[in-house]
């Protein structure tokens, strides 16, 4: 069994999306037979704009910006918290993902891999290898 973490979480123990999601990953791995080696994937809204026209890029950026206010605090009676949409060039998106990845620690293991446009990026340098 693997875990697919969502870009939407319920703000129960915190109002920080990253803290809540990290707690879900740690809880999953604490109860998984493979422990820290249990596989986790993250579902996000990611819009690479490498091949987009200037008009398309603007449209995608406006769309993401229109949704950003929902990421600043829990929403509605269910107190849902959303991750920010990632829009930009593949290398920029990869850099943002790398900067915000959880560091190895209790309930986490190294081994993050970022794949963009069919290229594997070296997480240590966040540069194509």
N, C-alpha and C positions, 0 to 999 in steps of 0.2 A: 504494500500500500504506500502511495506517495501523497504528498500534500500539494495542492494548487492553492496558493494564497491569493486572495482577492484584492482588487483595488478599492473595495468598500468593506469597512469593518464597523462594528458596533462599539461605541465609546462607553465601555463599562468600567474598566480599571484605569483609564487615562483618556485624555482628549487628544493625545499625540498619535497620529496615524502610525508613524514608524514604531513607537513603543508598543502599541497594541499589536501590530503585525508581528513584531519580534517576539512578543509573549506567546502568540499563537504558534509560531515556529518552535520555540523552546518547549512548549507544552506538548506539541506533537512528537518531537524527538525524545522527550523524557519518557513517553509511553510507547515508543516504537521499539521493536526488537533490535533494530540496527542502530539505535541511539543517535549519536551525532552524525552518523553516516546516512541516515534516512534522507531520501530525496525530497527536495522542496523546490517548487517552481513558483514564480510570481506572475500573476496576470495583471497587466497594466494597459492603459491606453497609450500607445506609442505610435506617433505619426512621423516617419522619416520623410524629409522633404528634398532629398538629394536630386531627384529627377522631376520635381514639381516646378511649374512655371512660377514667376513672381506673383501672379494673381492667385494661384493655388496656395502658395505659401502663406500669403496674407489671409486667405479664407481660413486655412487650418489654424493659424495663430489666433485669429478672431474667435473661432470656435472654442479653442482651448481657454482663451481669456474669459469667454462668457461663462465658463464652468469653474473658474478658479475660486470664486467667492465661496463655493460649497466646500472648499478644502480648508478653510480657516477655522471652522468650529463645527461641532456636531450639528446635524440637520434633523429637524422634525422630532416627533415624540419617540421614535426608535433610536434617536441619537446616533445616526449613521455618520461616519467620517470617511471622506474620500481622499484618495491619493491624487496628486496633481497630474494632469495629462502631460506627456512628454512630446514636444513638437520641435523639430529642427533637423539639421544634418545628422546622418548616422553617427559620425564621430563625436558630435556634440552630445547626442543622446547617450552614447556609450560612456562618455566622460561623466555625465550626470549620474548614470547608474553606478559607475564605479565609485564615485565620491560618496554615494549614499548607501552602499552595501553594508550590511552588518559585518563587523570585524569578528574573527574567530574568538570564541569564548564559550562559556557554559551553554550547552545546547546548540552551538554553532560549530561548523567545521570549515576549514579553508577549502577552496576548490571552486570558487565562483568562476563562471565562464560567460563571457559576453559575446554573442554572435550577432553581427549586423551585416545585412546585404550579402550573406553568404561568406563573410570573412570572420575568422575568429580573432578577437582582440586580446592581447596579452594584458591581463588584469593588473600586473605589476607596473606596467608602463602606460596602459590604456592606449596602446598603439598597435596597428596591424602587425601580425607576425607572418 
